[in-house]
Amino acid sequence: MTDVTTYYLEMKSESELIEKPDSRGVNIVEVQIDDFQFNKFLYQYIGGPWQWTDKLDIPDSQWKEYVNDPNLRTWVAYYKGAIAGYFELYAKDSGDTEIAYFGLAESFIGRGFGGFLLSQAITCGWRIRSTKRIWLHTCTLDHPSALKNYQARGLKIYKTETQ
């Protein structure tokens, strides 16, 4: 079995964002109506190639509870009507806003959309009134360019774990 390294990254100030403003035609829309089946679909559609498995076996009741949490917000990226990616932000009262899930659909990787989508995720995170810090984690199972994208947008590694 291969070791998996997890990287925890953070941004403590909006001024640290190194924005990639070129949308390349991507439109990002916040999901206004909670629908656990839609979030579950996005999780499987985007996360499947990257072995997102932590939520695959949870019952629908847990999905509903997760999606209906008022601290969770979801955005979807569309390109020419197709789902190109998505992100979820989970804002805690403590001021920590997590980019809980972030990714592009497999057919949209390599088109230059990732930097813009991440810039938007971070910007949306800073627009949440309680945010004092934005953080996320990624691992070596993710796309080889993921960590570079996070760092290129200004996120900094604050912890690393290998299992």
C-alpha positions in Angstrom: 0.0 0.0 0.0 1.3 3.5 -0.9 1.6 6.2 1.7 -0.9 9.1 1.4 0.2 12.5 2.4 -2.5 15.1 3.4 -1.7 18.8 3.2 -3.7 21.3 5.2 -3.7 24.8 3.8 -5.0 28.1 5.0 -5.4 31.8 4.2 -5.7 34.2 7.1 -6.4 37.4 5.1 -8.3 38.2 2.0 -5.3 40.3 0.8 -3.3 37.0 0.5 -5.5 35.9 -2.5 -3.7 35.8 -5.7 -6.7 35.9 -8.0 -7.0 34.3 -11.4 -9.8 36.5 -12.9 -10.1 35.0 -16.4 -13.3 32.9 -16.3 -12.8 31.5 -19.8 -16.5 31.4 -20.1 -17.3 29.6 -16.8 -20.3 30.8 -14.9 -20.6 30.1 -11.2 -24.0 29.9 -9.5 -24.8 29.5 -5.9 -27.3 26.7 -5.2 -30.3 28.5 -3.6 -32.4 25.4 -2.8 -31.0 22.7 -0.6 -31.3 19.3 -2.3 -29.2 16.6 -0.8 -29.5 14.5 -3.9 -27.9 17.2 -6.0 -24.9 17.6 -3.5 -24.6 13.8 -3.5 -24.5 13.8 -7.3 -21.9 16.5 -7.4 -19.8 14.7 -4.8 -19.8 11.5 -6.8 -19.5 13.1 -10.3 -16.6 15.4 -9.3 -14.9 13.2 -6.7 -15.2 9.8 -8.3 -11.9 10.0 -10.2 -10.1 11.2 -7.0 -11.3 8.4 -4.7 -13.6 10.7 -2.6 -15.0 7.9 -0.5 -15.8 9.3 2.9 -19.4 10.0 2.1 -20.3 7.2 -0.3 -21.8 4.9 2.3 -23.7 7.4 4.5 -27.5 7.1 4.5 -29.7 9.7 2.9 -30.7 11.0 6.3 -27.1 12.1 7.0 -26.8 13.7 3.5 -30.0 15.7 4.2 -28.7 16.8 7.6 -25.3 17.8 6.0 -26.9 19.8 3.1 -29.6 21.4 5.2 -27.0 22.8 7.7 -27.2 26.6 7.4 -23.4 26.8 7.6 -23.0 24.9 4.3 -23.2 26.7 1.0 -22.7 25.2 -2.5 -21.7 26.7 -5.8 -21.7 25.1 -9.2 -19.5 26.0 -12.2 -21.1 25.7 -15.6 -19.5 25.9 -19.0 -21.8 26.0 -22.0 -24.6 24.5 -19.9 -22.5 21.6 -18.6 -21.4 21.1 -15.0 -17.7 21.9 -15.0 -17.1 21.8 -11.3 -18.3 22.8 -7.9 -17.3 23.9 -4.4 -18.8 23.7 -0.9 -18.0 26.2 1.8 -18.7 25.3 5.5 -18.5 28.4 7.7 -18.1 27.8 11.5 -19.0 30.4 14.1 -15.4 30.4 15.2 -14.5 32.2 11.9 -13.0 29.2 10.2 -14.5 28.7 6.7 -13.6 25.4 5.1 -13.5 24.8 1.4 -15.1 21.4 2.2 -15.2 20.1 -1.4 -13.7 21.6 -4.5 -13.1 20.2 -7.9 -13.6 20.1 -11.6 -15.4 17.5 -13.7 -12.8 15.2 -15.3 -13.5 16.4 -18.8 -12.8 20.0 -17.8 -9.4 19.5 -16.2 -6.6 21.1 -18.1 -8.7 23.9 -19.7 -7.5 26.6 -17.3 -10.7 26.6 -15.2 -9.3 25.5 -11.9 -7.5 28.8 -10.9 -10.6 30.8 -11.6 -12.9 28.4 -9.8 -10.6 28.4 -6.7 -10.3 32.2 -6.8 -14.1 32.4 -6.7 -14.3 29.8 -3.9 -11.9 31.9 -1.8 -13.7 35.2 -2.7 -17.0 33.7 -1.7 -15.5 32.4 1.5 -14.3 35.9 2.4 -17.8 37.3 1.7 -19.1 35.2 4.6 -19.3 37.7 7.4 -17.9 35.5 10.1 -14.8 34.4 8.1 -11.4 35.0 9.7 -9.6 32.1 8.0 -10.2 30.0 5.0 -8.7 26.5 5.0 -8.9 23.2 3.1 -7.1 19.9 2.9 -5.9 17.9 -0.1 -3.8 14.8 -0.5 -1.5 12.9 -2.8 -4.6 11.1 -4.3 -5.8 14.4 -5.7 -4.9 15.7 -9.2 -1.2 16.3 -9.5 -1.8 20.1 -10.1 -4.2 20.5 -7.2 -1.7 21.5 -4.5 0.1 23.8 -6.9 -3.2 25.6 -7.7 -4.0 26.0 -4.0 -0.6 27.5 -3.4 -0.7 29.7 -6.5 -3.9 31.3 -5.2 -2.1 32.2 -1.9 -3.0 29.3 0.4 -0.2 28.2 2.6 0.5 24.8 4.1 0.3 24.7 7.8 0.3 21.0 8.5 1.2 17.8 6.7 0.3 14.2 7.7 1.4 10.9 6.0 -0.4 7.6 6.6 
